[in-house]
Amino acid sequence: MTRDDALKQLSHIARERAFGRDVGSDRLIQAGLDALMAGVESPTLAMLAGLLRSEEPEAPPLFDQVLEELGLLFHPPADRRAAQWALACWVAGQIADGSLDPATGTHLIWADIAYDLGYPEELEPLAHCAHNLDGWEASWGVSFEELNREAVEAAKQFLSKRSAAEAGS
């Protein structure tokens, strides 16, 4: 793992935690170890990476300290709706860049985010992709891979529209 990969992993986990996803202490410690081995430097990083199983409860605050030292601490918007939109953009970005399986990502957007936002029209294409990917059958005459590509394209279009809307406001 390169230093950039390790920083990206730390940033990703920071966002997961900030958006309320459960991230186990073992994963926080492993990310710390990966970062240390990749040459990332932070005063607290070695403490995080060296935690034993019996010390796992200490991992979350140490992880946050490492993020702060590296300037990677992430706070979602305080407004719940704005936070859900930020989460939708983050998940769509992962679908678009290939770091998240399209079926998993579109399902998350449809089942969690769109639900919390009252199923807004902007998320409809991604929700449609989630339904197609979830219920896909070989008899449909379209490959699962094609549905995945459609989901990636829908994610890119969603991000493009959000960027244009934010630029115009």
C-alpha positions as CSV (number, residue, x, y, z in Angstrom):
1,M,0.0,0.0,0.0
2,T,1.3,3.4,-0.9
3,R,1.2,6.5,1.4
4,D,-1.6,8.0,-0.8
5,D,-3.6,4.7,-0.6
6,A,-3.2,4.7,3.2
7,L,-4.4,8.3,3.5
8,K,-7.3,7.5,1.2
9,Q,-8.2,4.6,3.4
10,L,-8.1,6.7,6.5
11,S,-10.2,9.4,4.9
12,H,-12.7,6.8,3.7
13,I,-13.1,5.3,7.1
14,A,-13.4,8.8,8.6
15,R,-16.4,9.5,6.3
16,E,-18.0,6.1,7.0
17,R,-17.8,6.8,10.8
18,A,-19.0,10.4,10.3
19,F,-22.0,9.2,8.4
20,G,-22.9,6.9,11.2
21,R,-21.6,3.6,9.7
22,D,-20.3,1.1,12.3
23,V,-16.6,0.6,11.8
24,G,-15.0,-1.9,14.2
25,S,-12.0,-1.1,16.3
26,D,-10.1,-3.9,14.6
27,R,-10.5,-2.1,11.3
28,L,-9.4,1.2,12.8
29,I,-6.2,-0.4,14.2
30,Q,-5.5,-2.2,10.8
31,A,-5.9,1.1,9.0
32,G,-3.5,2.7,11.4
33,L,-1.0,-0.2,10.9
34,D,-1.4,0.1,7.1
35,A,-0.7,3.8,7.3
36,L,2.3,3.4,9.5
37,M,3.8,0.8,7.2
38,A,3.1,3.0,4.2
39,G,5.2,5.8,5.7
40,V,2.4,8.1,7.0
41,E,3.7,10.2,9.9
42,S,1.5,11.3,12.8
43,P,2.4,11.6,16.6
44,T,-0.5,9.2,17.6
45,L,-0.4,6.8,14.6
46,A,2.1,4.3,16.3
47,M,-0.1,4.2,19.4
48,L,-3.2,3.3,17.3
49,A,-1.3,0.8,15.2
50,G,0.1,-0.9,18.2
51,L,-3.1,-1.5,20.1
52,L,-3.7,-5.1,21.3
53,R,-7.0,-6.8,21.2
54,S,-7.6,-6.0,24.9
55,E,-7.0,-2.3,24.1
56,E,-9.5,-2.1,21.2
57,P,-11.9,0.3,23.1
58,E,-9.1,2.9,22.9
59,A,-9.1,2.7,19.1
60,P,-11.9,5.2,18.2
61,P,-10.5,8.2,20.1
62,L,-7.0,7.4,18.9
63,F,-8.2,7.1,15.3
64,D,-9.9,10.5,15.6
65,Q,-6.7,12.0,17.0
66,V,-4.8,10.6,14.0
67,L,-7.3,12.1,11.6
68,E,-7.0,15.4,13.3
69,E,-3.2,15.3,13.2
70,L,-3.4,14.5,9.5
71,G,-6.1,17.1,8.7
72,L,-8.5,14.3,7.6
73,L,-11.2,14.7,10.3
74,F,-14.6,15.0,8.5
75,H,-17.8,16.4,9.9
76,P,-20.9,16.0,7.8
77,P,-23.3,18.9,7.6
78,A,-25.2,19.5,10.9
79,D,-28.5,19.7,9.1
80,R,-29.9,16.1,8.7
81,R,-31.2,16.6,5.2
82,A,-27.9,18.2,4.1
83,A,-26.0,15.3,5.7
84,Q,-28.2,12.8,3.8
85,W,-27.5,14.6,0.5
86,A,-23.8,14.6,1.3
87,L,-23.9,10.9,2.0
88,A,-25.8,10.3,-1.3
89,C,-23.0,12.2,-3.1
90,W,-20.3,10.3,-1.3
91,V,-21.9,6.9,-2.1
92,A,-22.5,8.0,-5.7
93,G,-18.9,9.1,-6.0
94,Q,-17.7,5.6,-4.9
95,I,-20.0,3.9,-7.4
96,A,-18.7,6.3,-10.1
97,D,-15.0,5.7,-9.3
98,G,-15.5,1.9,-9.0
99,S,-14.6,1.7,-5.3
100,L,-18.1,0.5,-4.4
101,D,-20.1,-2.3,-6.0
102,P,-23.0,-0.6,-8.0
103,A,-25.6,-3.0,-6.6
104,T,-24.4,-2.3,-3.0
105,G,-24.2,1.4,-3.5
106,T,-27.5,1.9,-5.3
107,H,-29.2,-0.3,-2.7
108,L,-27.8,1.9,0.1
109,I,-29.0,5.0,-1.7
110,W,-32.5,3.6,-2.4
111,A,-33.1,1.8,0.9
112,D,-31.5,4.3,3.4
113,I,-30.8,7.7,1.9
114,A,-33.7,8.1,-0.5
115,Y,-36.1,6.8,2.2
116,D,-34.8,9.4,4.7
117,L,-35.2,12.1,2.1
118,G,-38.7,11.1,1.1
119,Y,-37.7,9.6,-2.3
120,P,-36.7,12.7,-4.1
121,E,-36.8,12.8,-7.9
122,E,-33.0,13.4,-8.1
123,L,-32.4,9.9,-6.7
124,E,-34.9,8.1,-8.8
125,P,-32.5,6.9,-11.5
126,L,-30.2,5.4,-8.8
127,A,-33.2,3.8,-7.1
128,H,-34.3,2.4,-10.4
129,C,-30.9,0.9,-10.9
130,A,-31.1,-0.6,-7.3
131,H,-34.4,-2.3,-8.2
132,N,-33.0,-3.7,-11.4
133,L,-29.8,-5.0,-9.9
134,D,-31.6,-6.5,-6.9
135,G,-34.2,-8.3,-9.0
136,W,-32.2,-9.1,-12.0
137,E,-32.9,-12.4,-13.8
138,A,-31.1,-13.9,-16.8
139,S,-34.3,-14.0,-18.7
140,W,-34.5,-10.2,-18.9
141,G,-32.2,-10.1,-22.0
142,V,-29.8,-7.7,-20.4
143,S,-26.7,-8.7,-18.7
144,F,-26.0,-7.9,-15.0
145,E,-22.8,-6.2,-16.2
146,E,-24.8,-3.9,-18.4
147,L,-27.0,-3.0,-15.4
148,N,-23.9,-2.3,-13.4
149,R,-22.7,0.0,-16.1
150,E,-26.1,1.8,-16.1
151,A,-25.7,2.3,-12.4
152,V,-22.3,3.8,-12.7
153,E,-23.6,6.1,-15.4
154,A,-26.6,7.1,-13.3
155,A,-24.2,7.9,-10.4
156,K,-22.0,10.0,-12.6
157,Q,-25.1,11.9,-14.0
158,F,-26.4,12.4,-10.4
159,L,-23.0,13.9,-9.3
160,S,-22.8,16.1,-12.4
161,K,-26.3,17.5,-11.8
162,R,-25.6,18.1,-8.1
163,S,-22.3,19.9,-9.0
164,A,-24.2,22.0,-11.6
165,A,-26.9,22.8,-9.1
166,E,-24.5,23.7,-6.3
167,A,-22.4,25.9,-8.7
168,G,-25.6,27.7,-9.7
169,S,-26.7,28.5,-6.2
